[in-house]
Amino acid sequence: MDQQAIDTAIERRASSNRADIRFIRLKEVIAICGKSRSSVYDAIKRGAFPRPVKLQGRSAAWIKSEVEQWAVQCIRASRRDCNS
């Protein structure tokens, strides 16, 4: 998927769910996913975890629904592995 397609998908999702968007900081991300700070950033580098959004300057946060979606995918993958 090229960058323009990604940008279009993000904008489409944001415009349809603007009221649902909530930014969360690293502390809450860690509480949701159960990973350490270094594990979160390592997973981001590998493309296995949602990237944070730059807000201003050095400030960044994650979109809560993306982190929750990641958690649901982990649960589904774990359940599939158990059923095999």
mmCIF file of the N, C-alpha and C atoms, coordinates in Angstrom:
data_MODEL
# 
_entry.id   MODEL 
# 
loop_
_atom_site.group_PDB 
_atom_site.id 
_atom_site.type_symbol 
_atom_site.label_atom_id 
_atom_site.label_alt_id 
_atom_site.label_comp_id 
_atom_site.label_asym_id 
_atom_site.label_entity_id 
_atom_site.label_seq_id 
_atom_site.pdbx_PDB_ins_code 
_atom_site.Cartn_x 
_atom_site.Cartn_y 
_atom_site.Cartn_z 
_atom_site.occupancy 
_atom_site.B_iso_or_equiv 
_atom_site.pdbx_formal_charge 
_atom_site.auth_seq_id 
_atom_site.auth_comp_id 
_atom_site.auth_asym_id 
_atom_site.auth_atom_id 
_atom_site.pdbx_PDB_model_num 
ATOM 1   N N  . MET A 1 1  ? 0.861   -1.172  0.000  1.00 0.00 ? 1  MET A N  1 
ATOM 2   C CA . MET A 1 1  ? 0.000   0.000   0.000  1.00 0.00 ? 1  MET A CA 1 
ATOM 3   C C  . MET A 1 1  ? 0.905   1.232   0.000  1.00 0.00 ? 1  MET A C  1 
ATOM 4   N N  . ASP A 1 2  ? 0.636   2.138   -0.911 1.00 0.00 ? 2  ASP A N  1 
ATOM 5   C CA . ASP A 1 2  ? 1.466   3.344   -0.981 1.00 0.00 ? 2  ASP A CA 1 
ATOM 6   C C  . ASP A 1 2  ? 1.010   4.378   0.051  1.00 0.00 ? 2  ASP A C  1 
ATOM 7   N N  . GLN A 1 3  ? 1.843   5.391   0.231  1.00 0.00 ? 3  GLN A N  1 
ATOM 8   C CA . GLN A 1 3  ? 1.584   6.390   1.273  1.00 0.00 ? 3  GLN A CA 1 
ATOM 9   C C  . GLN A 1 3  ? 0.276   7.131   1.042  1.00 0.00 ? 3  GLN A C  1 
ATOM 10  N N  . GLN A 1 4  ? -0.056  7.421   -0.210 1.00 0.00 ? 4  GLN A N  1 
ATOM 11  C CA . GLN A 1 4  ? -1.301  8.137   -0.494 1.00 0.00 ? 4  GLN A CA 1 
ATOM 12  C C  . GLN A 1 4  ? -2.513  7.298   -0.090 1.00 0.00 ? 4  GLN A C  1 
ATOM 13  N N  . ALA A 1 5  ? -2.464  6.012   -0.361 1.00 0.00 ? 5  ALA A N  1 
ATOM 14  C CA . ALA A 1 5  ? -3.569  5.130   0.024  1.00 0.00 ? 5  ALA A CA 1 
ATOM 15  C C  . ALA A 1 5  ? -3.695  5.048   1.549  1.00 0.00 ? 5  ALA A C  1 
ATOM 16  N N  . ILE A 1 6  ? -2.560  5.007   2.222  1.00 0.00 ? 6  ILE A N  1 
ATOM 17  C CA . ILE A 1 6  ? -2.568  4.982   3.686  1.00 0.00 ? 6  ILE A CA 1 
ATOM 18  C C  . ILE A 1 6  ? -3.180  6.266   4.229  1.00 0.00 ? 6  ILE A C  1 
ATOM 19  N N  . ASP A 1 7  ? -2.738  7.408   3.685  1.00 0.00 ? 7  ASP A N  1 
ATOM 20  C CA . ASP A 1 7  ? -3.277  8.697   4.130  1.00 0.00 ? 7  ASP A CA 1 
ATOM 21  C C  . ASP A 1 7  ? -4.775  8.787   3.896  1.00 0.00 ? 7  ASP A C  1 
ATOM 22  N N  . THR A 1 8  ? -5.232  8.296   2.754  1.00 0.00 ? 8  THR A N  1 
ATOM 23  C CA . THR A 1 8  ? -6.660  8.316   2.435  1.00 0.00 ? 8  THR A CA 1 
ATOM 24  C C  . THR A 1 8  ? -7.448  7.453   3.418  1.00 0.00 ? 8  THR A C  1 
ATOM 25  N N  . ALA A 1 9  ? -6.931  6.267   3.701  1.00 0.00 ? 9  ALA A N  1 
ATOM 26  C CA . ALA A 1 9  ? -7.611  5.366   4.637  1.00 0.00 ? 9  ALA A CA 1 
ATOM 27  C C  . ALA A 1 9  ? -7.674  5.971   6.039  1.00 0.00 ? 9  ALA A C  1 
ATOM 28  N N  . ILE A 1 10 ? -6.582  6.590   6.456  1.00 0.00 ? 10 ILE A N  1 
ATOM 29  C CA . ILE A 1 10 ? -6.556  7.223   7.781  1.00 0.00 ? 10 ILE A CA 1 
ATOM 30  C C  . ILE A 1 10 ? -7.563  8.362   7.848  1.00 0.00 ? 10 ILE A C  1 
ATOM 31  N N  . GLU A 1 11 ? -7.590  9.207   6.830  1.00 0.00 ? 11 GLU A N  1 
ATOM 32  C CA . GLU A 1 11 ? -8.513  10.340  6.818  1.00 0.00 ? 11 GLU A CA 1 
ATOM 33  C C  . GLU A 1 11 ? -9.963  9.862   6.781  1.00 0.00 ? 11 GLU A C  1 
ATOM 34  N N  . ARG A 1 12 ? -10.237 8.837   5.987  1.00 0.00 ? 12 ARG A N  1 
ATOM 35  C CA . ARG A 1 12 ? -11.600 8.305   5.895  1.00 0.00 ? 12 ARG A CA 1 
ATOM 36  C C  . ARG A 1 12 ? -12.041 7.765   7.254  1.00 0.00 ? 12 ARG A C  1 
ATOM 37  N N  . ARG A 1 13 ? -11.152 7.017   7.905  1.00 0.00 ? 13 ARG A N  1 
ATOM 38  C CA . ARG A 1 13 ? -11.490 6.469   9.220  1.00 0.00 ? 13 ARG A CA 1 
ATOM 39  C C  . ARG A 1 13 ? -11.662 7.583   10.250 1.00 0.00 ? 13 ARG A C  1 
ATOM 40  N N  . ALA A 1 14 ? -10.776 8.555   10.202 1.00 0.00 ? 14 ALA A N  1 
ATOM 41  C CA . ALA A 1 14 ? -10.849 9.658   11.163 1.00 0.00 ? 14 ALA A CA 1 
ATOM 42  C C  . ALA A 1 14 ? -12.118 10.470  10.982 1.00 0.00 ? 14 ALA A C  1 
ATOM 43  N N  . SER A 1 15 ? -12.505 10.727  9.746  1.00 0.00 ? 15 SER A N  1 
ATOM 44  C CA . SER A 1 15 ? -13.693 11.547  9.527  1.00 0.00 ? 15 SER A CA 1 
ATOM 45  C C  . SER A 1 15 ? -14.965 10.810  9.926  1.00 0.00 ? 15 SER A C  1 
ATOM 46  N N  . SER A 1 16 ? -14.992 9.490   9.784  1.00 0.00 ? 16 SER A N  1 
ATOM 47  C CA . SER A 1 16 ? -16.194 8.752   10.155 1.00 0.00 ? 16 SER A CA 1 
ATOM 48  C C  . SER A 1 16 ? -16.261 8.459   11.650 1.00 0.00 ? 16 SER A C  1 
ATOM 49  N N  . ASN A 1 17 ? -15.120 8.518   12.324 1.00 0.00 ? 17 ASN A N  1 
ATOM 50  C CA . ASN A 1 17 ? -15.082 8.167   13.745 1.00 0.00 ? 17 ASN A CA 1 
ATOM 51  C C  . ASN A 1 17 ? -14.464 9.263   14.600 1.00 0.00 ? 17 ASN A C  1 
ATOM 52  N N  . ARG A 1 18 ? -14.572 10.517  14.196 1.00 0.00 ? 18 ARG A N  1 
ATOM 53  C CA . ARG A 1 18 ? -13.909 11.600  14.928 1.00 0.00 ? 18 ARG A CA 1 
ATOM 54  C C  . ARG A 1 18 ? -14.252 11.610  16.414 1.00 0.00 ? 18 ARG A C  1 
ATOM 55  N N  . ALA A 1 19 ? -15.472 11.337  16.748 1.00 0.00 ? 19 ALA A N  1 
ATOM 56  C CA . ALA A 1 19 ? -15.874 11.365  18.159 1.00 0.00 ? 19 ALA A CA 1 
ATOM 57  C C  . ALA A 1 19 ? -15.254 10.206  18.936 1.00 0.00 ? 19 ALA A C  1 
ATOM 58  N N  . ASP A 1 20 ? -14.843 9.145   18.236 1.00 0.00 ? 20 ASP A N  1 
ATOM 59  C CA . ASP A 1 20 ? -14.291 7.968   18.885 1.00 0.00 ? 20 ASP A CA 1 
ATOM 60  C C  . ASP A 1 20 ? -12.783 8.047   19.103 1.00 0.00 ? 20 ASP A C  1 
ATOM 61  N N  . ILE A 1 21 ? -12.113 9.025   18.519 1.00 0.00 ? 21 ILE A N  1 
ATOM 62  C CA . ILE A 1 21 ? -10.659 9.103   18.624 1.00 0.00 ? 21 ILE A CA 1 
ATOM 63  C C  . ILE A 1 21 ? -10.280 9.626   20.009 1.00 0.00 ? 21 ILE A C  1 
ATOM 64  N N  . ARG A 1 22 ? -9.410  8.865   20.657 1.00 0.00 ? 22 ARG A N  1 
ATOM 65  C CA . ARG A 1 22 ? -8.892  9.274   21.960 1.00 0.00 ? 22 ARG A CA 1 
ATOM 66  C C  . ARG A 1 22 ? -7.413  8.946   21.988 1.00 0.00 ? 22 ARG A C  1 
ATOM 67  N N  . PHE A 1 23 ? -6.603  9.944   22.305 1.00 0.00 ? 23 PHE A N  1 
ATOM 68  C CA . PHE A 1 23 ? -5.169  9.738   22.414 1.00 0.00 ? 23 PHE A CA 1 
ATOM 69  C C  . PHE A 1 23 ? -4.825  9.254   23.811 1.00 0.00 ? 23 PHE A C  1 
ATOM 70  N N  . ILE A 1 24 ? -3.901  8.298   23.882 1.00 0.00 ? 24 ILE A N  1 
ATOM 71  C CA . ILE A 1 24 ? -3.424  7.812   25.173 1.00 0.00 ? 24 ILE A CA 1 
ATOM 72  C C  . ILE A 1 24 ? -1.899  7.866   25.189 1.00 0.00 ? 24 ILE A C  1 
ATOM 73  N N  . ARG A 1 25 ? -1.360  8.027   26.380 1.00 0.00 ? 25 ARG A N  1 
ATOM 74  C CA . ARG A 1 25 ? 0.089   8.108   26.548 1.00 0.00 ? 25 ARG A CA 1 
ATOM 75  C C  . ARG A 1 25 ? 0.664   6.724   26.845 1.00 0.00 ? 25 ARG A C  1 
ATOM 76  N N  . LEU A 1 26 ? 1.980   6.658   26.858 1.00 0.00 ? 26 LEU A N  1 
ATOM 77  C CA . LEU A 1 26 ? 2.686   5.385   27.004 1.00 0.00 ? 26 LEU A CA 1 
ATOM 78  C C  . LEU A 1 26 ? 2.252   4.603   28.244 1.00 0.00 ? 26 LEU A C  1 
ATOM 79  N N  . LYS A 1 27 ? 2.029   5.278   29.347 1.00 0.00 ? 27 LYS A N  1 
ATOM 80  C CA . LYS A 1 27 ? 1.634   4.587   30.588 1.00 0.00 ? 27 LYS A CA 1 
ATOM 81  C C  . LYS A 1 27 ? 0.357   3.769   30.375 1.00 0.00 ? 27 LYS A C  1 
ATOM 82  N N  . GLU A 1 28 ? -0.620  4.356   29.697 1.00 0.00 ? 28 GLU A N  1 
ATOM 83  C CA . GLU A 1 28 ? -1.871  3.632   29.439 1.00 0.00 ? 28 GLU A CA 1 
ATOM 84  C C  . GLU A 1 28 ? -1.683  2.543   28.387 1.00 0.00 ? 28 GLU A C  1 
ATOM 85  N N  . VAL A 1 29 ? -0.827  2.802   27.398 1.00 0.00 ? 29 VAL A N  1 
ATOM 86  C CA . VAL A 1 29 ? -0.512  1.782   26.389 1.00 0.00 ? 29 VAL A CA 1 
ATOM 87  C C  . VAL A 1 29 ? 0.047   0.546   27.087 1.00 0.00 ? 29 VAL A C  1 
ATOM 88  N N  . ILE A 1 30 ? 0.995   0.760   27.980 1.00 0.00 ? 30 ILE A N  1 
ATOM 89  C CA . ILE A 1 30 ? 1.614   -0.344  28.714 1.00 0.00 ? 30 ILE A CA 1 
ATOM 90  C C  . ILE A 1 30 ? 0.575   -1.083  29.563 1.00 0.00 ? 30 ILE A C  1 
ATOM 91  N N  . ALA A 1 31 ? -0.352  -0.343  30.163 1.00 0.00 ? 31 ALA A N  1 
ATOM 92  C CA . ALA A 1 31 ? -1.401  -0.970  30.972 1.00 0.00 ? 31 ALA A CA 1 
ATOM 93  C C  . ALA A 1 31 ? -2.311  -1.852  30.110 1.00 0.00 ? 31 ALA A C  1 
ATOM 94  N N  . ILE A 1 32 ? -2.575  -1.431  28.877 1.00 0.00 ? 32 ILE A N  1 
ATOM 95  C CA . ILE A 1 32 ? -3.444  -2.200  27.988 1.00 0.00 ? 32 ILE A CA 1 
ATOM 96  C C  . ILE A 1 32 ? -2.725  -3.429  27.446 1.00 0.00 ? 32 ILE A C  1 
ATOM 97  N N  . CYS A 1 33 ? -1.491  -3.248  26.988 1.00 0.00 ? 33 CYS A N  1 
ATOM 98  C CA . CYS A 1 33 ? -0.817  -4.336  26.267 1.00 0.00 ? 33 CYS A CA 1 
ATOM 99  C C  . CYS A 1 33 ? 0.021   -5.246  27.158 1.00 0.00 ? 33 CYS A C  1 
ATOM 100 N N  . GLY A 1 34 ? 0.403   -4.778  28.344 1.00 0.00 ? 34 GLY A N  1 
ATOM 101 C CA . GLY A 1 34 ? 1.191   -5.610  29.232 1.00 0.00 ? 34 GLY A CA 1 
ATOM 102 C C  . GLY A 1 34 ? 2.656   -5.734  28.851 1.00 0.00 ? 34 GLY A C  1 
ATOM 103 N N  . LYS A 1 35 ? 3.106   -4.927  27.921 1.00 0.00 ? 35 LYS A N  1 
ATOM 104 C CA . LYS A 1 35 ? 4.504   -4.937  27.502 1.00 0.00 ? 35 LYS A CA 1 
ATOM 105 C C  . LYS A 1 35 ? 5.281   -3.891  28.288 1.00 0.00 ? 35 LYS A C  1 
ATOM 106 N N  . SER A 1 36 ? 6.596   -4.036  28.273 1.00 0.00 ? 36 SER A N  1 
ATOM 107 C CA . SER A 1 36 ? 7.452   -3.008  28.858 1.00 0.00 ? 36 SER A CA 1 
ATOM 108 C C  . SER A 1 36 ? 7.630   -1.887  27.835 1.00 0.00 ? 36 SER A C  1 
ATOM 109 N N  . ARG A 1 37 ? 8.162   -0.774  28.285 1.00 0.00 ? 37 ARG A N  1 
ATOM 110 C CA . ARG A 1 37 ? 8.407   0.370   27.394 1.00 0.00 ? 37 ARG A CA 1 
ATOM 111 C C  . ARG A 1 37 ? 9.304   -0.045  26.228 1.00 0.00 ? 37 ARG A C  1 
ATOM 112 N N  . SER A 1 38 ? 10.391  -0.733  26.522 1.00 0.00 ? 38 SER A N  1 
ATOM 113 C CA . SER A 1 38 ? 11.318  -1.122  25.460 1.00 0.00 ? 38 SER A CA 1 
ATOM 114 C C  . SER A 1 38 ? 10.684  -2.133  24.506 1.00 0.00 ? 38 SER A C  1 
ATOM 115 N N  . SER A 1 39 ? 9.834   -3.014  25.021 1.00 0.00 ? 39 SER A N  1 
ATOM 116 C CA . SER A 1 39 ? 9.150   -3.984  24.152 1.00 0.00 ? 39 SER A CA 1 
ATOM 117 C C  . SER A 1 39 ? 8.154   -3.294  23.220 1.00 0.00 ? 39 SER A C  1 
ATOM 118 N N  . VAL A 1 40 ? 7.488   -2.260  23.720 1.00 0.00 ? 40 VAL A N  1 
ATOM 119 C CA . VAL A 1 40 ? 6.563   -1.495  22.870 1.00 0.00 ? 40 VAL A CA 1 
ATOM 120 C C  . VAL A 1 40 ? 7.331   -0.881  21.707 1.00 0.00 ? 40 VAL A C  1 
ATOM 121 N N  . TYR A 1 41 ? 8.423   -0.202  21.996 1.00 0.00 ? 41 TYR A N  1 
ATOM 122 C CA . TYR A 1 41 ? 9.187   0.461   20.938 1.00 0.00 ? 41 TYR A CA 1 
ATOM 123 C C  . TYR A 1 41 ? 9.856   -0.534  19.999 1.00 0.00 ? 41 TYR A C  1 
ATOM 124 N N  . ASP A 1 42 ? 10.276  -1.689  20.510 1.00 0.00 ? 42 ASP A N  1 
ATOM 125 C CA . ASP A 1 42 ? 10.841  -2.724  19.649 1.00 0.00 ? 42 ASP A CA 1 
ATOM 126 C C  . ASP A 1 42 ? 9.773   -3.256  18.695 1.00 0.00 ? 42 ASP A C  1 
ATOM 127 N N  . ALA A 1 43 ? 8.566   -3.493  19.200 1.00 0.00 ? 43 ALA A N  1 
ATOM 128 C CA . ALA A 1 43 ? 7.473   -3.976  18.362 1.00 0.00 ? 43 ALA A CA 1 
ATOM 129 C C  . ALA A 1 43 ? 7.087   -2.940  17.303 1.00 0.00 ? 43 ALA A C  1 
ATOM 130 N N  . ILE A 1 44 ? 7.151   -1.669  17.648 1.00 0.00 ? 44 ILE A N  1 
ATOM 131 C CA . ILE A 1 44 ? 6.875   -0.609  16.663 1.00 0.00 ? 44 ILE A CA 1 
ATOM 132 C C  . ILE A 1 44 ? 7.899   -0.673  15.538 1.00 0.00 ? 44 ILE A C  1 
ATOM 133 N N  . LYS A 1 45 ? 9.173   -0.820  15.892 1.00 0.00 ? 45 LYS A N  1 
ATOM 134 C CA . LYS A 1 45 ? 10.235  -0.905  14.875 1.00 0.00 ? 45 LYS A CA 1 
ATOM 135 C C  . LYS A 1 45 ? 10.031  -2.095  13.945 1.00 0.00 ? 45 LYS A C  1 
ATOM 136 N N  . ARG A 1 46 ? 9.515   -3.207  14.478 1.00 0.00 ? 46 ARG A N  1 
ATOM 137 C CA . ARG A 1 46 ? 9.273   -4.404  13.672 1.00 0.00 ? 46 ARG A CA 1 
ATOM 138 C C  . ARG A 1 46 ? 7.953   -4.336  12.908 1.00 0.00 ? 46 ARG A C  1 
ATOM 139 N N  . GLY A 1 47 ? 7.177   -3.290  13.148 1.00 0.00 ? 47 GLY A N  1 
ATOM 140 C CA . GLY A 1 47 ? 5.882   -3.166  12.484 1.00 0.00 ? 47 GLY A CA 1 
ATOM 141 C C  . GLY A 1 47 ? 4.809   -4.039  13.101 1.00 0.00 ? 47 GLY A C  1 
ATOM 142 N N  . ALA A 1 48 ? 5.020   -4.469  14.340 1.00 0.00 ? 48 ALA A N  1 
ATOM 143 C CA . ALA A 1 48 ? 4.094   -5.376  15.012 1.00 0.00 ? 48 ALA A CA 1 
ATOM 144 C C  . ALA A 1 48 ? 3.232   -4.688  16.058 1.00 0.00 ? 48 ALA A C  1 
ATOM 145 N N  . PHE A 1 49 ? 3.309   -3.368  16.129 1.00 0.00 ? 49 PHE A N  1 
ATOM 146 C CA . PHE A 1 49 ? 2.533   -2.623  17.122 1.00 0.00 ? 49 PHE A CA 1 
ATOM 147 C C  . PHE A 1 49 ? 2.217   -1.255  16.530 1.00 0.00 ? 49 PHE A C  1 
ATOM 148 N N  . PRO A 1 50 ? 1.053   -0.686  16.861 1.00 0.00 ? 50 PRO A N  1 
ATOM 149 C CA . PRO A 1 50 ? 0.681   0.625   16.312 1.00 0.00 ? 50 PRO A CA 1 
ATOM 150 C C  . PRO A 1 50 ? 1.706   1.706   16.635 1.00 0.00 ? 50 PRO A C  1 
ATOM 151 N N  . ARG A 1 51 ? 1.958   2.553   15.657 1.00 0.00 ? 51 ARG A N  1 
ATOM 152 C CA . ARG A 1 51 ? 2.884   3.671   15.833 1.00 0.00 ? 51 ARG A CA 1 
ATOM 153 C C  . ARG A 1 51 ? 2.181   4.820   16.552 1.00 0.00 ? 51 ARG A C  1 
ATOM 154 N N  . PRO A 1 52 ? 2.915   5.560   17.361 1.00 0.00 ? 52 PRO A N  1 
ATOM 155 C CA . PRO A 1 52 ? 2.314   6.740   17.992 1.00 0.00 ? 52 PRO A CA 1 
ATOM 156 C C  . PRO A 1 52 ? 2.129   7.858   16.976 1.00 0.00 ? 52 PRO A C  1 
ATOM 157 N N  . VAL A 1 53 ? 1.282   8.800   17.317 1.00 0.00 ? 53 VAL A N  1 
ATOM 158 C CA . VAL A 1 53 ? 1.008   9.978   16.485 1.00 0.00 ? 53 VAL A CA 1 
ATOM 159 C C  . VAL A 1 53 ? 1.774   11.149  17.078 1.00 0.00 ? 53 VAL A C  1 
ATOM 160 N N  . LYS A 1 54 ? 2.533   11.857  16.261 1.00 0.00 ? 54 LYS A N  1 
ATOM 161 C CA . LYS A 1 54 ? 3.219   13.062  16.729 1.00 0.00 ? 54 LYS A CA 1 
ATOM 162 C C  . LYS A 1 54 ? 2.173   14.137  16.958 1.00 0.00 ? 54 LYS A C  1 
ATOM 163 N N  . LEU A 1 55 ? 2.181   14.725  18.134 1.00 0.00 ? 55 LEU A N  1 
ATOM 164 C CA . LEU A 1 55 ? 1.197   15.751  18.458 1.00 0.00 ? 55 LEU A CA 1 
ATOM 165 C C  . LEU A 1 55 ? 1.785   17.151  18.316 1.00 0.00 ? 55 LEU A C  1 
ATOM 166 N N  . GLN A 1 56 ? 2.910   17.378  18.973 1.00 0.00 ? 56 GLN A N  1 
ATOM 167 C CA . GLN A 1 56 ? 3.542   18.692  18.940 1.00 0.00 ? 56 GLN A CA 1 
ATOM 168 C C  . GLN A 1 56 ? 4.946   18.540  19.495 1.00 0.00 ? 56 GLN A C  1 
ATOM 169 N N  . GLY A 1 57 ? 5.913   19.091  18.822 1.00 0.00 ? 57 GLY A N  1 
ATOM 170 C CA . GLY A 1 57 ? 7.284   18.984  19.301 1.00 0.00 ? 57 GLY A CA 1 
ATOM 171 C C  . GLY A 1 57 ? 7.680   17.529  19.481 1.00 0.00 ? 57 GLY A C  1 
ATOM 172 N N  . ARG A 1 58 ? 8.108   17.187  20.677 1.00 0.00 ? 58 ARG A N  1 
ATOM 173 C CA . ARG A 1 58 ? 8.496   15.805  20.976 1.00 0.00 ? 58 ARG A CA 1 
ATOM 174 C C  . ARG A 1 58 ? 7.345   14.996  21.567 1.00 0.00 ? 58 ARG A C  1 
ATOM 175 N N  . SER A 1 59 ? 6.185   15.593  21.673 1.00 0.00 ? 59 SER A N  1 
ATOM 176 C CA . SER A 1 59 ? 5.021   14.942  22.268 1.00 0.00 ? 59 SER A CA 1 
ATOM 177 C C  . SER A 1 59 ? 4.370   13.977  21.277 1.00 0.00 ? 59 SER A C  1 
ATOM 178 N N  . ALA A 1 60 ? 4.038   12.795  21.771 1.00 0.00 ? 60 ALA A N  1 
ATOM 179 C CA . ALA A 1 60 ? 3.369   11.795  20.940 1.00 0.00 ? 60 ALA A CA 1 
ATOM 180 C C  . ALA A 1 60 ? 2.397   11.000  21.807 1.00 0.00 ? 60 ALA A C  1 
ATOM 181 N N  . ALA A 1 61 ? 1.426   10.403  21.157 1.00 0.00 ? 61 ALA A N  1 
ATOM 182 C CA . ALA A 1 61 ? 0.446   9.566   21.852 1.00 0.00 ? 61 ALA A CA 1 
ATOM 183 C C  . ALA A 1 61 ? -0.072  8.523   20.862 1.00 0.00 ? 61 ALA A C  1 
ATOM 184 N N  . TRP A 1 62 ? -0.718  7.514   21.387 1.00 0.00 ? 62 TRP A N  1 
ATOM 185 C CA . TRP A 1 62 ? -1.293  6.460   20.568 1.00 0.00 ? 62 TRP A CA 1 
ATOM 186 C C  . TRP A 1 62 ? -2.798  6.663   20.468 1.00 0.00 ? 62 TRP A C  1 
ATOM 187 N N  . ILE A 1 63 ? -3.380  6.154   19.415 1.00 0.00 ? 63 ILE A N  1 
ATOM 188 C CA . ILE A 1 63 ? -4.836  6.149   19.270 1.00 0.00 ? 63 ILE A CA 1 
ATOM 189 C C  . ILE A 1 63 ? -5.338  4.909   20.015 1.00 0.00 ? 63 ILE A C  1 
ATOM 190 N N  . LYS A 1 64 ? -6.159  5.129   21.014 1.00 0.00 ? 64 LYS A N  1 
ATOM 191 C CA . LYS A 1 64 ? -6.600  4.048   21.895 1.00 0.00 ? 64 LYS A CA 1 
ATOM 192 C C  . LYS A 1 64 ? -7.233  2.892   21.123 1.00 0.00 ? 64 LYS A C  1 
ATOM 193 N N  . SER A 1 65 ? -8.066  3.187   20.163 1.00 0.00 ? 65 SER A N  1 
ATOM 194 C CA . SER A 1 65 ? -8.747  2.124   19.415 1.00 0.00 ? 65 SER A CA 1 
ATOM 195 C C  . SER A 1 65 ? -7.755  1.245   18.651 1.00 0.00 ? 65 SER A C  1 
ATOM 196 N N  . GLU A 1 66 ? -6.641  1.819   18.189 1.00 0.00 ? 66 GLU A N  1 
ATOM 197 C CA . GLU A 1 66 ? -5.634  1.023   17.486 1.00 0.00 ? 66 GLU A CA 1 
ATOM 198 C C  . GLU A 1 66 ? -4.923  0.069   18.446 1.00 0.00 ? 66 GLU A C  1 
ATOM 199 N N  . VAL A 1 67 ? -4.635  0.534   19.649 1.00 0.00 ? 67 VAL A N  1 
ATOM 200 C CA . VAL A 1 67 ? -3.989  -0.325  20.645 1.00 0.00 ? 67 VAL A CA 1 
ATOM 201 C C  . VAL A 1 67 ? -4.954  -1.434  21.069 1.00 0.00 ? 67 VAL A C  1 
ATOM 202 N N  . GLU A 1 68 ? -6.210  -1.089  21.256 1.00 0.00 ? 68 GLU A N  1 
ATOM 203 C CA . GLU A 1 68 ? -7.210  -2.097  21.618 1.00 0.00 ? 68 GLU A CA 1 
ATOM 204 C C  . GLU A 1 68 ? -7.402  -3.107  20.491 1.00 0.00 ? 68 GLU A C  1 
ATOM 205 N N  . GLN A 1 69 ? -7.374  -2.650  19.256 1.00 0.00 ? 69 GLN A N  1 
ATOM 206 C CA . GLN A 1 69 ? -7.495  -3.556  18.109 1.00 0.00 ? 69 GLN A CA 1 
ATOM 207 C C  . GLN A 1 69 ? -6.300  -4.519  18.073 1.00 0.00 ? 69 GLN A C  1 
ATOM 208 N N  . TRP A 1 70 ? -5.105  -4.008  18.362 1.00 0.00 ? 70 TRP A N  1 
ATOM 209 C CA . TRP A 1 70 ? -3.920  -4.862  18.434 1.00 0.00 ? 70 TRP A CA 1 
ATOM 210 C C  . TRP A 1 70 ? -4.130  -5.949  19.487 1.00 0.00 ? 70 TRP A C  1 
ATOM 211 N N  . ALA A 1 71 ? -4.666  -5.571  20.653 1.00 0.00 ? 71 ALA A N  1 
ATOM 212 C CA . ALA A 1 71 ? -4.899  -6.533  21.731 1.00 0.00 ? 71 ALA A CA 1 
ATOM 213 C C  . ALA A 1 71 ? -5.884  -7.618  21.294 1.00 0.00 ? 71 ALA A C  1 
ATOM 214 N N  . VAL A 1 72 ? -6.938  -7.225  20.609 1.00 0.00 ? 72 VAL A N  1 
ATOM 215 C CA . VAL A 1 72 ? -7.931  -8.190  20.119 1.00 0.00 ? 72 VAL A CA 1 
ATOM 216 C C  . VAL A 1 72 ? -7.282  -9.150  19.124 1.00 0.00 ? 72 VAL A C  1 
ATOM 217 N N  . GLN A 1 73 ? -6.428  -8.645  18.250 1.00 0.00 ? 73 GLN A N  1 
ATOM 218 C CA . GLN A 1 73 ? -5.732  -9.505  17.288 1.00 0.00 ? 73 GLN A CA 1 
ATOM 219 C C  . GLN A 1 73 ? -4.826  -10.505 18.003 1.00 0.00 ? 73 GLN A C  1 
ATOM 220 N N  . CYS A 1 74 ? -4.166  -10.067 19.065 1.00 0.00 ? 74 CYS A N  1 
ATOM 221 C CA . CYS A 1 74 ? -3.323  -10.978 19.853 1.00 0.00 ? 74 CYS A CA 1 
ATOM 222 C C  . CYS A 1 74 ? -4.160  -12.085 20.480 1.00 0.00 ? 74 CYS A C  1 
ATOM 223 N N  . ILE A 1 75 ? -5.317  -11.719 21.003 1.00 0.00 ? 75 ILE A N  1 
ATOM 224 C CA . ILE A 1 75 ? -6.209  -12.708 21.615 1.00 0.00 ? 75 ILE A CA 1 
ATOM 225 C C  . ILE A 1 75 ? -6.667  -13.710 20.573 1.00 0.00 ? 75 ILE A C  1 
ATOM 226 N N  . ARG A 1 76 ? -7.086  -13.228 19.417 1.00 0.00 ? 76 ARG A N  1 
ATOM 227 C CA . ARG A 1 76 ? -7.546  -14.134 18.348 1.00 0.00 ? 76 ARG A CA 1 
ATOM 228 C C  . ARG A 1 76 ? -6.431  -15.073 17.910 1.00 0.00 ? 76 ARG A C  1 
ATOM 229 N N  . ALA A 1 77 ? -5.236  -14.548 17.730 1.00 0.00 ? 77 ALA A N  1 
ATOM 230 C CA . ALA A 1 77 ? -4.099  -15.373 17.313 1.00 0.00 ? 77 ALA A CA 1 
ATOM 231 C C  . ALA A 1 77 ? -3.792  -16.422 18.371 1.00 0.00 ? 77 ALA A C  1 
ATOM 232 N N  . SER A 1 78 ? -3.875  -16.046 19.629 1.00 0.00 ? 78 SER A N  1 
ATOM 233 C CA . SER A 1 78 ? -3.616  -16.985 20.718 1.00 0.00 ? 78 SER A CA 1 
ATOM 234 C C  . SER A 1 78 ? -4.662  -18.095 20.742 1.00 0.00 ? 78 SER A C  1 
ATOM 235 N N  . ARG A 1 79 ? -5.907  -17.737 20.522 1.00 0.00 ? 79 ARG A N  1 
ATOM 236 C CA . ARG A 1 79 ? -6.984  -18.738 20.527 1.00 0.00 ? 79 ARG A CA 1 
ATOM 237 C C  . ARG A 1 79 ? -6.852  -19.688 19.340 1.00 0.00 ? 79 ARG A C  1 
ATOM 238 N N  . ARG A 1 80 ? -6.423  -19.179 18.190 1.00 0.00 ? 80 ARG A N  1 
ATOM 239 C CA . ARG A 1 80 ? -6.217  -20.031 17.022 1.00 0.00 ? 80 ARG A CA 1 
ATOM 240 C C  . ARG A 1 80 ? -5.102  -21.028 17.311 1.00 0.00 ? 80 ARG A C  1 
ATOM 241 N N  . ASP A 1 81 ? -4.015  -20.548 17.938 1.00 0.00 ? 81 ASP A N  1 
ATOM 242 C CA . ASP A 1 81 ? -2.880  -21.410 18.252 1.00 0.00 ? 81 ASP A CA 1 
ATOM 243 C C  . ASP A 1 81 ? -3.286  -22.520 19.211 1.00 0.00 ? 81 ASP A C  1 
ATOM 244 N N  . CYS A 1 82 ? -4.171  -22.215 20.168 1.00 0.00 ? 82 CYS A N  1 
ATOM 245 C CA . CYS A 1 82 ? -4.625  -23.202 21.151 1.00 0.00 ? 82 CYS A CA 1 
ATOM 246 C C  . CYS A 1 82 ? -5.504  -24.267 20.519 1.00 0.00 ? 82 CYS A C  1 
ATOM 247 N N  . ASN A 1 83 ? -6.231  -23.886 19.469 1.00 0.00 ? 83 ASN A N  1 
ATOM 248 C CA . ASN A 1 83 ? -7.153  -24.818 18.817 1.00 0.00 ? 83 ASN A CA 1 
ATOM 249 C C  . ASN A 1 83 ? -6.465  -25.701 17.794 1.00 0.00 ? 83 ASN A C  1 
ATOM 250 N N  . SER A 1 84 ? -5.226  -25.422 17.491 1.00 0.00 ? 84 SER A N  1 
ATOM 251 C CA . SER A 1 84 ? -4.505  -26.213 16.473 1.00 0.00 ? 84 SER A CA 1 
ATOM 252 C C  . SER A 1 84 ? -3.976  -27.495 17.035 1.00 0.00 ? 84 SER A C  1 
# 
